[in-house]
Amino acid sequence: MDLLQDLAWRGIIYQQTDAEGLKDTLGKAQISLYCGVDPTADSMHIGHLLPFLTLRRFQQHGHRPIVLVGGATGLIGDPSGKSEERKLLTLETVQDNVAGIKKQLESIFEFEGENGAIMVNNYDWAGSMDVVTFLRDIGKHIGVNYMLAKDTIASRLETGISFTEFTYTILQAMDFLHLYEHHNCKLQIGGSDQWGNITSGLELIRKVQPESSKAYGLTIPLVTKADGTKFGKTESGAVWLDPEKTTPYEFYQFWINTADADVVKYLKIFTFLSHEEIEQLEKAVQEEPHLRKAQKVLAEELTRLIHGEDSLQQAIKISQALFSGDVRSLSGAEIEQGFKDVPAYTSQKEENLVDLLVAAKISPSKRQAREDISNGAVTVNGEKITDNAYILVESDRIEGKFTIIRRGKKKYTLIKY
């Protein structure tokens, strides 16, 4: 099975500008292709992953990926999917964001070897271009009527769009032309919302380059969930690739909690497992759904790719400790990851467990606290306490910083010192 057939099997292809032409070109020789991201934040989130993982699939088949970070386009703002103007970011903010995103992209691609990835920043060629050159060499080739026919532009005409955002698609077209001329880049890939920007680049190449020039565009479908809720969102917000924003444990938990209805699709589009491996896991979902084998593999593959083997093992350890209640086996750093979003209470002294339960709002009253303890409903660092006179002392503090109290089966509270 060739690359395009594999992409089709995985459900990754949404639109192509010239399917037969691209198939023929890919079959003849190595090509360079690119995908870009604008640095609107200092981290990407999992909604950014699929186009870049698709770019990685091309690299695995011998082609050279060009990874573009939009230092220039990030200063303008993509109108795609927006009903109003974006707030403009400062140059300093965008440059800081570029640095953060570059680190994350480096974990996805191979940068060594015959088809090692190239990372570029469009600020390097767009940032120094003067307005007259832009208007004469680029703007002259893009018709206003052509621009107005773009969905991203047309959808904003009633509510209003600035000239700044109006020119965004021209800047992205200029990226494709620049990469075509300087890196022999023949293909741009992106999410389905980027179709208009991609075809603008092809139009510019067609106008500027000789008639025999060939370039292509391919888009990827929007990732959806079977229940209709938005992919990549949790109660606490987006799932970021930055471990400071979304810890590796939280990242792992997001994937392991994937619904049975979605997990096979996610294995196809987000992992590099073979067809046979995915089909085996699909069979496990049907025959042994309670074992959640597919979810575990999905979580392991994605966490390893983005955060590395050590962080994956740490996430698995935290998950197992929370499931078994053996929280004393965790380090302070692991506790901070695993209990990032649980209620917390800061204690200044050694104190009676009953008083602490009330002060930390774990139990609503001293009477209830005593009942909870007597009934064996309270654990301290995974150990059941049934003595109402129990006092938490230095030895109850993990690494001198934390005590973990659980009331009932799932209600955890982190005591900090």
N, C-alpha and C positions, 0 to 999 in steps of 0.2 A: 504493500500500500504506500503510495507516494504522500508527500507532505500535504497537498491540498485535499486528498482523500481522507487523510487522518484528521485534518481540521474540520472537514464536513462531518465525519463520524462523531466528533466531539461536540458538534453543534456550535462551532466558533465562528463560522462565516455567516455574515448577515448580507452584505452587498459587495459586489466587485464591479469595477469599471469595465474590465475586459477579461472575463474568466479564461477564455481560450488563449488569449495573448499572454496572460500571466503564466498559465500552465506551460506554454511553449517556452517562454523565457526561463522559467525555473528549471526546466528540463535540459537546457543547453549549457548553463554555466553558473558559477557562483554569482549572486547579485548582492548589492548592498541595499538595505531597506531601513526605514526609520519609524519611530514612534516618539511623540513628545508629551511632555507634561509641563504645565505652567506652575511656578512656585507660589501659589496663592496662600500656602501655609508652610511651616517649617518641617512638615512631614507629609508623606502620602498616607492614604488610608486604603483599606482593602478594595474599595471601589476603583482604584487606579490599577489594580494588579493584572487583570485579565489581558489588556493590550500588551503589557510588557512580558507577561508569560508567553503570549503568542509570539512575540518577537524572539524570545528565547527558543521557541520550537524551531523557528527558521534557522537560528544559529546551530541547533543540534543537527540540522540537515545540511550543514556546510555553508550557509549564507552568513554574510557579515551584518550584524545589527548596529545601527547608529542610534544612540540614545540621546534625545534632545531635551535639555532643560531650558524652558523658555524665560530666560532672564529679561528679554525684551518684551515678549508678548505678555508676560506676567505683569508688566508695568501698564499695560493697556486694558486687559480684561476681555475674555471671550464672552460675547453676548449669547452664546448657545445655551438654551434652557433657562435664560433669565428674563424676567418681565420688567426689570428696571436696571439702571446703571449700577455697576459695581463701584464700591469705594476704592479709589486709587491707592495703591501701596507706595511707600517711599522706596527709592532706589536701595537704601541701606537694608530695609526689611526684605526686599526681594532677594538681595545678594545673600543675606543670612539664610533665607529659605532655600536658595539654590544649594548652599553648602550642606544643609540637612538632607535634602532629597538625593543629592549625589551619593551620599554614603549608603542610602537604602538601595539605590539602583545597583551599586557595586556588589551587593550580595546576590543579585539575581543573574548577572551575566559573567561570562568568561572574557577577560580582557587580554589574554595571552593567546598565542598561536596564530595559525594561518587566517582564521576568520574571527580573530579577537574583536570584541565590541569596541566601538569608538563612542566617547561621550563628548557632546558638543553643547555650547550655550549660544543661543541665537543673539544674545546681546553683543557677542564678539563681532558680528557683521552688521547687525541692525543699529546698534547703539551709536556708532560713529557716522552713520549715513546722514548727509545733510538733506533738508527737505526738498531742494530743487532736484537733486539726484533721484530721490524717491519718486517724485512726481513724474520726471521725464523717463527714467529707466524702468520703473515698475508700474506706476499709476496709469501711464499712457496705454498699457496693454489690457487694462481691466475696465470693461464697460459698465457704466452706472446701471443700465437696464439689466445687465447680467447679475450685478450685485443685488439689485432689488428683488430679483426672482429667488434669491436664496431664502430658505425657510427662516434661518436665524435672523435675517434682516427684516423680512416681510412681517414676521410675528411681532416685531417691535415698532412698526411704523405708526400704529395707533397710539401706543403709550409713549413713544418717543425714543430716539436713539441718538447719541452724540456722534459727531464726526469721528471722535477717538475710537469708539467701539465699532463704528461703521467700517473703519479701516483694518480691524483686527484680522479679518479673513485674508486681506491683501498681505499683511505681514506674514501670516502663516504660509500663504502661497509663495512668498519670497523665500521662506525657509526651504521649501521643497526644491525650488529652482536653485538655490545656493548649494544644497546637498547634491543635487543632480550634476551640477557643474564641477563641484570640487571633490566629490566622493563617488561619482558615478552611481548615485542612489536612484533606483528604478521603482521603488514601491514605498508608499506610506500606508501604515495601518493605524487604526484608531477606533474608538467607540462609535456606535451608530450616530451619536450626535455630532460627530466630526465629518460627516459625509460632505457637507457644503464646503468646509474648509479644505478638505482633501481635493475635491474636484476643482476648486479655485487654483490650487497649486498645479494641477494637471493642465488647466487652461493657460496658465502663465508659461509653463514649459512649452506647450504647443505653439504659443505666440512667439516666444523668444528663440527657441532652439530650431534646428533644421527639421524639415517635414518628416524625415525618417526617424526622428527621436521617439523612443517608446518609454512610457512611464505608466504606473498603475496605482490604483487605490483599492483598499480592502477594509471593510468595517466589520466590527464585532458586535453581536447583539447585546442589549442591555441585560445585565444579570437580574433575574427576578426570583422571588420565592413562590412556592406553590400556594401558600396561603394568602398571597396578595400583599403582604407587608413588605416594607422596603428592605432590600438586601444591604448588609453592612452596618445596620444600625442596632444598637442595644439600648437598654434603659438609660445607660450613662452616656450615650452618644455614639459617635463614629468609632470604628475599630481602626486605630492608627497603626502604622508600621514602626513608629518610634517607641521603643520600650519604656520611655519615660511617660508617654501619654497612655499607652495601652501595654501593660506588662506582658511578658511572654506567657505567663499563666492565664491572664485574661484572654489573650490571643488564642491560646490552645483551647480554652473553654468555649470560645465562640464557635470554633469549628466542630468541637466534639458534641455540641448541642444542636447540630444540624438535624433537621427533621428527616425522617426516612424518605419522604417524598422528594427531597432536594439532594440527598447525599450523592447519588450516582451521577447526577448532572454536574455537581461540584467536583467530583473525582475526575470527570472527563475534562473539564475546562481549566481546573486549577492545579492538577498534578501531572506529573510526567510518567505515571504508571502506564504499562502496556494495556492494550485492549483486553488481553487474556486476564490480567490481574484485576482489571475493573469489572469484567464479566463475572469473575469469581466472587468479588465483593458484592456485586448486584444480587447474585444468587444467595449470599449470606443474608442480605437485607430481607429477601423474600422468605427464606426458610428459618432464619434464627435472628429476627430483628432485635430481640431482647439482649443479645450479646454486643450489639452496636460495633461490630468489627469494622464496618465501612467508615463510621464516624471516627473511630480511633486512628485508622490509617490516614484519613483526610487531615485530622488535627496534627498528626506526627509529621506528615509530608510538608505541610505549610509552615509549621513552627520551625522545623529544621531548616527550611529554605530561607526564611526571613530572619530568624534569630540564632541559628546554629544549633549544633548537637548538644552543647552544654546547657543552653537555655531550655531546649526541649526536655532533657532529662530532669531538669529542675521543675519544670511545669508538671511533668508526670508525677514526680515525687510529691509535690504540693497537693495534687489532685488525689493521690492515693492516701495521703495523710488525712485530708479532710473527709474522705469517704470512710476511712477506718476509725477516725477519731484520734489517731496517734499523732497529735500535733506537736508533742515534745520532741519528736525526731527532726523537726524543722529548725533551720537556722533563723536568726533575726531577719536577714535579707529575704528569706523565703516567706516568713510570716508577713513582712511588709507587702509582698506581692499578693499572697493568697488572701489577705484580710484587708486589702486596700479599700474596699467599699462597705465593710461591715461597720456597725456602730462602734464608736470608741469612747473611752473614758480615761481621763488622766488622774492617777492617784498619787498622792504626795507622801503616803506613809503606809506602814503595815496596818491592816485593819481587818476587823471581823468580816467573815464572808457574808453574813446576813446584812450587815450595814452596807457593804460594797454592792450587793445585789440591788438594794434600794437606791443608793446614791447614783449608780450607773444606769438606773431605770431598766434593769433587767427583770426585776420583779416589782409590782406596783406598791407593795407594802411589806413591812417586816413580817406580818402574819403569813402572807403568801410566800415570802422568801423562805421562812422556816418550813412551810409545807413542801415547797419545791425541793429543799435540801433533804428533808426526812424521807420524801418519796423517791429519792435517787434521780431526780430530774436535772441535777446540776453537776457538771464536770469542770474541773480545773486542770487545764493542760491535758485533757483527755482522760483524767482520772476522776471517777465518781466520788463525790464527797457527800457523806450522810450525817456529819457531825455539825450541829448548829453552832457550836462554839469554835469552829475552825477559824484560825487566823492566817491570812496570807502573809508569808514571810519572804525573806530574800531568796530562798531556795525555790520558791514558786515563780520566780522571774526567769524567763528564757533569755539568756545572754544579758541578764540584768535589766532588760528593757521592756519585756512583754509578758503578760499573763493572758491566756485565752480561756474565757468562760463560755460554756455552752449550757443553755437552758432548753430542755426538750431535745428533739432530734436535730433541729436545724438552726436554732437561734443562737448565733455566735456574737460575742462582744469582745473587743480587743481592749485590754487594760494596758495603758502605757504608763511608764514611770519616768 
